[in-house]
Amino acid sequence: MRRSRQDLLDHRARHLLRALIGQYIQDGEPVGSRTLARASGLDLSPATIRNVLSDLEELGLIRAPHTSAGRIPTAQGYRLFVDALLELKPPSHDEVEHWQHNLHSGQSTQDVLQQASSVLSQLTHFVGVVTVPKRSQFAFRQIDFVRLAPNRLLVILVFTDNEVQNRVIELPRAYTPSELEEIANFLNANYAGRSLDEIRTRLVGDLQAAKDSIDRLMRSAIEIADASFRVDTEAEMLLAGATNLMAQPELADLERLRELFEAFQQKRELVRLMEQCIHADGVRLFIGEESGFAPLGQCSVITAPYGAAGKVLGVLGVIGPTRMAYDRVIPVVQTTAQILSQSLSRISG
């Protein structure tokens, strides 16, 4: 059986690797043997340290930049560090209370999600991202119609999480204001409190089951509802702090930054990456090329799912350079997901 890189490291090598990565994360400079001797606190000769560094380099955990005699971690080195050597630094009670205050102040899902992306960006000085739950997952509270033209309606949908959506639909025939009021009353009485996914499934069943017995108005009500409750299938994402990456030396290459900002603008591939994590049990990390998304080749992505009332709704996370304080950023992502879930449960409840 092939042994993992972790199994090939003795206690001394692990200690030196942890010290090297910690030092590099702190100051961003390649770490030489003398600096490492001080940072590690081990009573080792420079020659011994150089031998260990040579072994770590051979294992692909560190590398020597062309312009320096020091070493820096590789993506594989960061991965081993995060999986086996990292000691997390949970936020203080005061910090958690401050985050709760920020997120609990939102009155709608959109407000809270926007605040969550901003909080992640402000706390880490990187990019905060939050996927937006599909509206089909939420229950609606009330529906109203406003006639814009004989065959055109403005549909006003109010959801239980205080979100309001307006959509315009075209109808095959004209309806009077009294007919529209009766249809709205019927839909509110029979479908309020259900998610849009549930409603559309039930509408099809109701129409099939009662197609010979329902009157013309009720048939119209179901057909209008079918058009009103259609939802967008494409997921959305909120993003905050993209310009923070311009201050990161590791991402200073203009072509790399351009690709990254284009990815932020398009969002589709980022959403797809985030949605891979929706069923993760807690925090999930992609380091460097692990994401499989070329513009993020020099970045790390730290994600965690969030939800409400025991139901997973989306994913939030942080995007930054691979040289980041994982011991701090991972708990920030984890705690923000928990607080966001509490806020959404409060709003939806």
BAPA-691509 format. One record per residue (C-alpha): y, z, x. Coordinates in steps of 0.25 Angstrom, whole numbers, padded with zeros to 4 digits, always signed. Each point is the difference from the previous one (the first is absolute). Layout:
BEGIN
YZX ...
***
This chain:
BEGIN
+0000+0000+0000 +0014-0004+0005 +0009+0012+0003 +0014+0001-0006 +0012+0001+0009 +0002+0014-0004 -0014+0004+0004 +0002-0006+0014 +0012+0010+0003 -0002+0013+0005 +0009+0012-0003 +0009-0003+0012 +0002-0015-0004 +0003+0004-0014 +0010+0010+0004 +0007-0010+0009 +0000-0011-0010 +0006+0009-0011 +0011+0004+0010 +0003-0014+0004 +0001-0005-0014 +0008+0012-0004 +0010-0002+0012 +0001-0015-0003 +0003+0002-0015 +0011+0010+0005 +0007-0008+0009 -0005-0014-0001 -0002-0002+0015 -0013-0004+0008 -0006+0013+0005 -0003+0002+0014 -0010+0009+0007 +0010+0011+0004 +0007+0000-0014 -0014+0001-0006 -0004+0012+0009 +0012+0008-0005 -0001-0004-0014 -0015+0003-0001 +0001+0014+0007 -0013-0003+0007 -0002+0004+0015 -0004-0013+0004 +0004-0009+0013 +0007-0013-0002 -0012-0007+0005 -0009+0006-0010 +0009-0003-0011 +0001-0015+0005 -0015+0000-0001 +0000+0004-0014 +0011-0009-0004 -0008-0012+0006 -0012+0004-0008 +0008+0001-0013 +0006-0014+0003 -0014-0005+0002 -0004+0005-0014 +0012-0008-0006 +0008+0013-0004 +0012-0002+0009 +0006-0011+0008 +0010-0002+0011 +0012-0008-0003 +0004-0011+0010 +0013+0007+0003 -0005+0014+0003 -0010+0008+0007 -0002+0009-0012 -0009-0002-0012 +0003-0001-0015 -0010+0001-0011 -0007-0012-0007 -0003-0001-0015 -0014+0005+0003 +0006+0012+0008 +0009+0003-0012 -0012-0001-0009 -0009+0010+0008 +0012+0009+0001 +0003+0000-0015 -0015+0002-0004 -0004+0010+0010 +0011+0006+0008 +0012+0002-0009 +0005+0013-0005 +0008-0002-0013 +0013+0008-0002 +0001+0003-0015 +0014+0000-0006 +0007+0014-0002 +0001+0006-0014 +0015-0002+0000 -0002-0015+0004 -0010-0002-0012 +0009+0007-0009 +0011-0010+0004 -0009-0012-0002 -0004+0006-0014 +0014+0001-0004 +0003-0014+0004 -0012-0006-0007 +0000+0009-0013 +0015-0004-0003 -0005-0014-0004 +0000-0002-0015 -0009-0013+0000 -0011-0006+0008 +0009-0010+0006 +0010+0011+0004 -0011+0009+0007 -0007-0012+0007 +0013-0005+0006 +0003+0015+0004 -0013+0001+0007 +0002-0013+0008 +0013+0005+0004 -0005+0014+0004 -0011-0006+0008 +0010-0008+0008 +0010+0011+0002 -0011+0010+0005 -0007-0009+0010 +0012-0010+0003 -0010-0011-0002 -0003-0009-0013 -0004+0007-0012 -0008-0008-0010 -0005+0003-0014 -0009-0010-0009 +0005+0000-0014 -0011+0003-0011 -0002-0012-0010 +0006+0003-0013 -0013-0002-0007 -0005+0013+0005 +0011+0008-0008 +0000+0003-0014 +0012-0005-0009 +0008+0010-0009 +0007-0010-0009 +0003-0015-0002 +0012-0006-0006 +0005-0015-0003 +0013-0006+0001 +0001-0014-0005 +0008-0009+0009 -0003-0014-0007 -0009-0004-0012 -0012-0001+0009 +0004+0009+0012 -0001+0015+0001 +0004+0011+0010 -0011+0010+0001 +0004+0014+0004 -0012+0008+0005 +0002+0015+0003 -0011+0006+0008 -0005+0015+0000 +0005+0001+0015 +0014-0003-0005 +0000-0014+0005 +0007-0011-0009 -0004-0015+0001 +0007-0011-0007 -0007-0014-0001 +0003-0012-0008 -0011-0007-0008 +0000-0014-0007 -0007+0000-0014 -0006-0011-0008 +0008+0003-0012 +0013+0008-0004 -0001+0014-0005 +0010+0008-0009 +0006+0013+0005 -0008+0007-0011 -0013-0006+0005 +0003+0004+0014 +0003+0014-0004 -0013+0001-0008 -0008-0006+0012 +0006+0010+0010 -0003+0011-0009 -0015-0005-0001 -0001-0001+0015 +0006+0014+0002 -0009+0006-0010 -0013-0006+0005 +0002-0002+0015 +0010+0010+0006 -0006+0009+0010 -0009-0010+0006 +0001-0008+0013 +0003-0015-0001 -0014-0003+0005 -0006+0008-0011 +0009-0006-0010 -0003-0015+0004 -0015+0003-0001 +0001+0006-0013 +0009-0011-0006 -0010-0010+0003 -0011+0008-0007 +0009+0003-0012 +0004-0015-0002 -0015-0004+0001 -0005+0011-0009 +0010-0001-0011 +0004-0015+0001 -0005-0003-0014 +0006+0013-0007 +0014+0003+0006 +0012-0006-0006 +0010-0010+0007 +0010+0011+0004 -0011+0008+0007 -0006-0012+0007 +0014-0003+0005 +0002+0014+0005 -0013-0001+0008 +0005-0014+0006 +0014+0005+0003 -0006+0013+0006 -0010-0009+0009 +0012-0007+0005 +0009+0013+0002 -0011+0008+0008 -0003-0011+0010 +0002+0006+0014 +0002-0006+0014 -0012+0000+0008 +0007-0001+0013 +0002+0014+0007 +0013+0004+0005 +0005+0009+0011 +0012+0008+0004 +0005+0000+0014 +0010+0009+0007 +0006+0000+0014 -0005-0013+0006 +0012+0000+0009 -0005+0012+0007 -0010-0008+0007 +0011-0007+0008 +0003+0012+0008 -0015+0001+0005 -0001-0006+0014 -0015-0004-0002 +0005-0009-0011 +0012-0006+0007 -0005-0014+0001 +0008-0008-0010 -0011-0010-0004 -0009+0012-0003 +0011+0007-0008 +0003-0013-0008 -0015-0001-0004 +0000+0014-0004 +0013-0001-0008 -0006-0013-0007 -0012+0008-0003 +0008+0011-0007 +0008-0010-0008 -0013-0007-0005 -0007+0013-0002 -0013-0007-0005 -0009+0002+0012 +0006+0015+0002 -0004+0003-0015 -0014-0006+0003 -0001+0009+0012 +0005+0013-0007 -0009-0003-0012 -0012+0001+0009 +0003+0014+0001 +0001+0004-0015 -0014+0006+0000 +0001+0007+0013 -0003+0015+0001 +0013+0004+0005 +0008-0006+0012 -0005-0013+0006 +0006-0006+0013 +0001-0014+0005 +0004-0001+0015 +0004-0013+0006 -0009-0012-0003 -0009+0009-0009 +0009-0004-0012 -0005-0015+0002 +0015-0004-0003 +0006-0007+0012 +0015+0005-0002 -0005+0015+0001 -0008-0003+0013 +0010+0010+0007 +0001+0010-0011 -0008+0011-0007 -0001+0002-0015 -0003+0014-0005 -0003+0000-0015 -0005+0009-0011 -0003-0002-0015 +0008+0007-0011 -0002+0001-0015 +0002+0009-0012 -0009+0007-0010 -0012-0002+0009 +0002-0015+0000 +0004-0008+0013 +0012-0009-0002 +0004-0005+0013 +0001+0002+0015 +0012+0004+0009 +0002+0000+0015 +0008-0001+0012 +0001-0012+0010 +0004+0002+0014 -0003-0003+0014 -0014+0004+0006 +0008+0010+0008 +0003+0010-0010 -0001+0015-0002 -0013-0001-0008 -0001+0015-0001 +0013+0001-0008 -0001-0014-0007 -0014+0002-0006 +0003+0013-0007 +0013-0006-0005 -0007-0011-0007 -0011+0009-0005 +0010+0011-0006 +0009-0011-0006 -0012-0006-0007 -0003+0014-0006 +0014+0003-0004 +0002-0014-0006 -0013+0002-0008 +0005+0013-0006 +0014-0007-0004 -0007-0011-0007 -0009+0009-0007 +0012+0008-0005 +0007-0013-0005 -0012-0005-0007 -0004+0013-0006 
***
